[in-house]
């Protein structure tokens, strides 16, 4: 019973269907901390909303669609103890624990997340460095400029207002890459065992990187950066 109440809270439901946390995050951000600590059945509920931007609640007499166009952000440790792949500290997890921990998050769900970023520990020297980072105002201006480019790109497609929402056919038309880029992507697909969904997402991300760089074409460095963001697709990531 507790499991179903948890699902109801997250995805929505009830005798008279009500929206859950996924729909309440519509046009906003849904942040899940410690992702593997959520029940797998709950995480799998997000697969449809991430793909279709809506949640469907079906009952005997009625079926209701709730909007769910949200940005998913999630964080997780690399293992139960938190030190797997740490540059200085040794992981103390027993054999097989790392893989079991990571397996709590399914491949199909990871497939639907555009950016996978491994965050390495920040050293004391880096924290006390005088080197100035790029300001938030500068980044904001670049993002606004990139969004303006996308608004113009999709002005004849009212259902699409950003690169992330492009359907597969539009990706083929608007995310053209060079012969060298195709070779790089083919090599990455084969080595990392990427899916067709991951292929589309790499092209969408590379198109966005190019927009941020004010480039009309997707260059090989944009594609390489997008591939780099599929780190959790790597075979043997968990040993």
C-alpha positions, 0 to 999 in steps of 0.5 A: 500500500505504501508503494502505491501511495508513493507512486500516487504522490510522484505521478498522480492518481487517486479515485478522482485523478489528481496531479503528482509531483511530476505534473506540478513541476510542469514548465519548471525543474524537478530535482531528485537528490540521491537518485538510486535511493528512490524506489525503481518502480517510482523512477520508471514512472518518469519514462513516459513523461520525459518522452511525451511531456505528459502523464496519463492517469487511467481509471475504469471510467476516465483517462486524464492527461496532465502536462509534464514538460519539466526539466529533470535534474538528479544527483547520485553517489557513484557507490554506497560509500561514495568513494568509487573512482575517487582520486585519493580515497579508496572505495570500501564497498564489498564486491558487487555492491557498486554494480547493484547500487547503479543498477537501481537506475535503469538504462532506459531512464538514463537514456532519456537524460541528456547530460551525464556529468561526473563531478570530481572532488574540488581540491583546496588549491582550487577552492582558494585559487584567485582565478576568476570564473566566468560571471553568471551575467555573461553566461545568462547573456549567452543562453538568452542569445542561444534561445533567441536563435532557437525561437527563430528556428522553430517559429513555424513549429508552435509545438517546438520551442527548443532543441530538446523538443525536436522530434526525430525527423526534425533532428535529421533535418536540422542537426546535420554533421560533417563526414568527420562528425559522422565517423566520430559519432559512429565510433562512439555509438559502437564503443559505448553501445549507445541506443537510437534514443541516445543518438538523437539526444547527442545531436540535439545537445551538439546543436545546442552547444553550437548555438551557445557558440554562435555557430550555424553548423555543428562542428566536430568539437561540438559533437565531441563535447555532446558525446562526452556527456554520455558518461554513464553509457560507458561499458564498465562504468561500474567496474 
